[in-house]
Amino acid sequence: MARTAEKAASLADESQSMADAMARVLAVADDQGTVQWSDVSGDITSGEWGRLIEQGILVDVDGEGFVVDDPEGVRDALGDDAPDDTGSAGTSSDVGGSSASNSSDSSASSGSTDDDEGGWSRWDKMAAVATIALFLGYSQAPIRNTVGGVIDIGLGPLADVLPFYIMILVLATFTGFSSTVLQGKLMNMDKMGEYQERMQEIQERRKDAKERGDDEALEEIQEEQMEAMGDQLGMFKEQFRPMVWIMLVNIPVFLWIYFMVQTPEMVAGAGPVMVLPLIGEIASWSERIGPMWAWIVWYFVCSMSFTQIVRKALDVQTTPSTS
C-alpha cells in the first residue's frame, strides 16, 4: 500500500493533469465502488488512464471495472486536490460538480486547447466531413458535375482564354501555394520536433539500459513509453489536421479539371493537346500515360515543381526540426 502512495505522489508531482486524473478516478471509485474507462473518458485522456493502470494505481477486479489500490494513500498524495470522502451523497455532489466544472472549463477553452494539444476544433471536424463528401465526387458523376459546374462559373471564362495546359499549370501553382500556406499555418513543427526528440531519447536510453542489463531502468523506460503513446497520437493529429484543409481546397480543383476533360469540346478536340518530353504528342487529356490520365501527370509535374519553389520563397518548414 505504501508503494502505491509513493507512486501516486510521484505522478502528482510529475504534472497537474495526472493529479487531476487521479482525483477524478478516486471520486468516481468512492461514489460507485469501481471505475471504468467510460465513466471518466470525458475528463481524462487515454494516455493518463493507461498510466494509472501501468503504475498500479488502478487494479482490475475480474473484468468488472477497476478499483483504486490504496484510496487513502492516493488521497494523502493528492493533498488539497483529493476529493472529500464525506459519504455517498456528498461524494455524488462532488463528482457531479467536478464533472460540470470540467465540462464547463473544456467548453470555454476548446478553441485554444484544441490547437495547443493537437486536438481538432469544430471547424476542423466540419472540414473533414466536407472533404469526405467531396471525395465521393471522384466516383459519383452527379457530385462531380455539381462541383465542377459551380467552379466553372468562376474559372470558365479564364479557361476560354488560356490553353488548357496553361490552365492546369495555373491551378497547380494555386494548389501548391495554398497547401504550403495551410501546412505552415496549421502544423506546429516545433511541437512535432519535441515529440521526435523525446522518442529518440527514450530509444537511446532503452538501448543503453539493455546493454547495461539494468532491469529496473528498463521498467521505468517502459512506463515512460506508455505515457509517450499519448504524444504519438498528438503527433499524428498534428500531421493529419492540415491535410484535411489542403484536400478541402485541392479536391474541388481536381473535380473541375475532371469535369472539363469530359466535356464534348475536350473529347472531340482536333489535334494534339500538348507535347511532353520523352512521351511525345498527347492526343487527348483523357489519354492514359501508364496508369494515369495525361492531365493528372501534367498536373503533378507542375504541382511538385512550383510547390518546391513556393516553399523556398516563403521559407515554410515542412519537416520537424530536432536540433
C-alpha positions in Angstrom: 0.0 0.0 0.0 2.8 2.4 0.8 4.3 1.7 -2.6 1.0 2.8 -4.2 1.0 6.0 -2.2 4.6 6.7 -3.4 3.7 6.1 -7.0 0.7 8.4 -6.6 2.8 11.1 -5.1 5.3 10.7 -7.9 2.6 11.0 -10.6 1.1 14.0 -8.8 4.5 15.8 -8.8 5.0 14.9 -12.4 2.1 17.0 -13.8 -1.1 18.7 -12.6 -3.0 16.8 -15.3 -2.0 13.4 -13.7 -3.1 14.7 -10.3 -6.4 15.8 -11.8 -6.8 12.3 -13.4 -6.2 10.6 -10.1 -8.6 12.9 -8.3 -11.3 12.1 -10.9 -11.0 8.3 -10.8 -10.8 8.4 -7.0 -14.0 10.4 -6.9 -15.8 8.0 -9.2 -14.5 5.0 -7.3 -15.6 6.5 -4.0 -19.1 7.0 -5.4 -19.6 3.8 -7.4 -17.1 1.4 -5.8 -15.5 0.7 -9.2 -14.5 2.9 -12.1 -14.5 2.1 -15.8 -13.0 4.0 -18.7 -16.5 5.0 -19.9 -17.0 6.8 -16.5 -14.1 9.1 -17.0 -13.3 9.2 -20.7 -14.7 12.7 -20.9 -12.4 14.1 -18.2 -9.0 12.3 -18.7 -7.0 11.2 -21.7 -6.4 7.6 -22.7 -2.7 8.1 -22.0 -3.5 9.2 -18.4 -5.8 6.2 -17.9 -3.2 3.8 -19.2 -0.6 5.3 -17.0 -2.7 4.8 -13.9 -3.2 1.2 -14.7 0.5 0.7 -15.6 1.6 2.3 -12.3 -0.8 0.1 -10.3 -3.0 2.9 -9.1 -6.0 1.2 -10.7 -6.4 -2.5 -10.2 -8.7 -4.7 -12.3 -11.4 -6.6 -10.4 -12.2 -9.7 -12.5 -13.3 -7.6 -15.6 -16.0 -5.8 -13.6 -14.1 -2.5 -13.6 -11.2 -1.1 -11.6 -10.6 -0.1 -8.0 -8.1 2.3 -6.6 -5.5 0.2 -4.9 -4.9 2.4 -1.9 -7.6 5.1 -1.8 -6.3 6.7 1.4 -2.7 6.7 0.2 -3.7 8.3 -3.1 -5.9 10.8 -1.2 -2.9 11.7 1.0 -0.6 12.0 -2.0 -3.1 14.4 -3.7 -3.5 16.6 -0.7 -5.7 19.6 -1.5 -6.6 18.1 -4.9 -8.2 15.0 -3.4 -12.0 14.8 -3.4 -13.7 14.8 0.1 -14.8 11.4 1.3 -17.9 12.6 3.2 -20.4 9.9 2.2 -22.2 8.8 -0.9 -24.4 11.9 -1.2 -21.6 14.3 -0.7 -19.4 12.4 -3.0 -22.0 12.3 -5.7 -22.4 16.1 -5.4 -18.6 16.5 -5.6 -18.4 14.2 -8.6 -21.3 16.0 -10.4 -19.7 19.4 -9.6 -16.3 18.2 -10.7 -17.8 16.8 -13.9 -19.8 20.0 -14.6 -16.8 22.2 -13.8 -14.5 20.1 -16.1 -17.2 20.2 -18.9 -17.5 24.0 -18.5 -13.8 24.6 -18.5 -13.4 22.3 -21.5 -16.1 24.2 -23.4 -14.8 27.6 -22.5 -11.3 26.8 -23.6 -12.0 24.5 -26.5 -10.8 26.9 -29.1 -7.4 27.4 -27.6 -6.7 24.0 -26.0 -7.6 22.2 -29.3 -4.7 23.9 -31.0 -2.4 23.6 -28.0 -3.0 19.9 -27.5 -3.1 18.9 -31.2 -6.8 18.4 -31.0 -9.4 19.2 -33.6 -11.8 22.1 -33.3 -15.4 22.1 -34.5 -14.2 23.7 -37.8 -11.6 21.0 -38.4 -14.3 18.3 -38.0 -16.7 20.1 -40.3 -13.8 20.4 -42.9 -13.2 16.6 -42.5 -16.9 15.9 -43.2 -16.9 18.2 -46.2 -13.7 16.6 -47.6 -15.2 13.1 -47.3 -18.3 14.3 -49.2 -16.1 15.8 -51.9 -14.1 12.5 -52.2 -17.3 10.9 -53.4 -17.2 13.2 -56.4 -14.4 11.0 -57.9 -16.8 8.1 -58.3 -20.2 9.8 -58.3 -20.8 11.8 -61.5 -23.7 13.9 -60.0 -21.4 15.3 -57.3 -18.6 15.8 -59.7 -20.8 17.6 -62.2 -22.3 19.8 -59.5 -19.0 20.8 -58.0 -17.4 21.3 -61.4 -20.4 23.3 -62.7 -20.2 25.7 -59.7 -16.5 26.2 -60.0 -16.8 26.6 -63.8 -18.8 29.8 -63.1 -15.5 31.4 -62.0 -12.9 29.5 -63.9 -14.8 29.0 -67.2 -14.1 32.5 -68.6 -10.4 32.1 -67.8 -10.4 28.6 -69.4 -11.9 30.1 -72.6 -8.9 32.4 -72.9 -6.0 30.3 -71.8 -4.8 27.0 -73.4 -5.9 24.1 -71.1 -2.4 23.0 -70.3 -1.7 26.6 -69.0 -4.9 26.5 -67.0 -3.7 23.3 -65.3 -0.4 24.9 -64.6 -2.1 27.9 -63.0 -4.3 25.7 -60.9 -1.3 23.5 -59.9 0.5 26.6 -58.8 -2.5 27.8 -56.8 -3.0 24.5 -55.0 0.7 24.3 -54.3 0.7 27.8 -52.8 -2.4 27.1 -50.7 -1.1 23.8 -49.5 2.2 25.3 -48.4 0.4 28.2 -46.6 -2.0 25.8 -44.8 0.7 23.4 -43.8 2.8 26.3 -42.4 -0.1 27.8 -40.5 -1.7 24.6 -39.1 1.2 22.3 -38.4 3.3 23.1 -35.3 6.8 21.9 -36.4 8.3 22.8 -33.0 5.9 20.5 -31.2 6.4 17.7 -33.7 10.2 18.1 -33.2 9.7 17.8 -29.5 7.8 14.6 -30.0 10.5 13.1 -32.1 13.3 14.2 -29.8 11.5 12.6 -26.8 11.0 9.3 -28.7 14.7 9.3 -29.8 15.8 10.0 -26.3 13.7 7.2 -24.9 15.0 4.7 -27.5 18.6 5.7 -26.8 18.1 5.3 -23.0 16.4 1.9 -23.6 19.3 0.7 -25.7 21.8 1.8 -23.1 19.8 0.1 -20.3 19.7 -3.1 -22.3 23.5 -3.0 -22.8 24.0 -2.5 -19.0 21.4 -5.2 -18.1 19.6 -2.7 -15.9 16.1 -4.2 -15.5 14.9 -1.5 -13.1 15.8 1.2 -15.6 14.1 -0.8 -18.4 10.9 -1.0 -16.4 10.9 2.8 -15.8 11.6 3.4 -19.5 8.8 1.1 -20.5 6.4 3.1 -18.2 7.6 6.3 -19.9 7.0 4.8 -23.3 3.4 4.1 -22.3 3.0 7.7 -21.4 4.6 8.7 -24.7 1.9 6.9 -26.6 -0.4 9.9 -26.0 2.3 12.1 -27.6 2.4 9.9 -30.7 -1.4 10.3 -31.0 -0.9 14.0 -30.7 1.8 14.0 -33.4 -0.5 12.0 -35.8 -3.3 14.6 -35.2 -0.8 17.4 -35.8 0.2 15.8 -39.2 -3.3 15.0 -40.4 -5.1 18.2 -39.4 -3.6 20.4 -42.2 -4.2 17.6 -44.7 -7.9 17.9 -44.2 -7.9 21.6 -45.1 -5.5 21.0 -48.0 -7.8 18.4 -49.5 -10.8 20.6 -49.0 -9.1 23.2 -51.3 -7.5 20.7 -53.8 -10.3 18.2 -54.4 -12.7 20.8 -55.9 -9.9 21.8 -58.3 -9.4 18.2 -59.3 -13.1 17.7 -59.8 -13.3 20.8 -62.0 -10.5 19.5 -64.2 -12.1 16.1 -64.3 -15.4 17.7 -65.2 -13.7 19.8 -68.0 -11.8 16.9 -69.7 -15.1 15.0 -70.1 -16.9 17.8 -71.9 -17.7 17.2 -75.6 -15.4 20.0 -76.6 -12.4 18.4 -74.9 -13.2 14.8 -76.0 -13.8 15.8 -79.7 -10.9 18.3 -79.8 -8.8 18.2 -83.0 -5.0 17.7 -82.9 -2.7 17.0 -80.0 -3.4 18.9 -76.8 0.3 19.2 -76.0 3.7 17.6 -76.4 5.5 16.0 -73.4 9.3 15.3 -73.2 10.1 11.6 -73.7 6.4 10.8 -74.3 5.6 12.9 -77.4 2.3 14.2 -78.6 -0.7 13.8 -76.4 -3.9 13.4 -78.5 -6.4 14.0 -75.7 -6.3 14.9 -72.0 -8.2 11.6 -71.3 -5.3 9.7 -72.9 -3.5 7.4 -70.4 0.2 7.6 -69.7 0.8 4.4 -67.8 -1.9 4.0 -65.2 -2.9 7.7 -65.1 -4.6 10.2 -67.4 -2.5 12.7 -69.2 -3.9 15.7 -67.3 -3.1 14.1 -63.9 0.5 13.6 -65.0 0.8 17.2 -66.2 -0.8 18.5 -63.0 1.6 16.6 -60.7 4.6 17.7 -62.7 3.6 21.3 -62.4 2.4 21.0 -58.8 5.6 19.3 -57.5 7.8 21.9 -59.3 6.0 25.0 -58.2 5.3 23.8 -54.7 9.0 23.5 -54.1 9.6 27.0 -55.4 6.8 28.4 -53.2 8.2 26.6 -50.1 11.6 28.0 -50.7 10.2 31.5 -51.4 8.1 31.6 -48.2 10.6 29.6 -46.2 8.0 27.2 -44.9 9.3 24.3 -42.9 7.6 21.0 -43.8 9.7 18.6 -41.7 10.1 18.8 -37.9 13.4 20.1 -36.6 15.1 18.0 -33.9 18.1 20.3 -33.5 
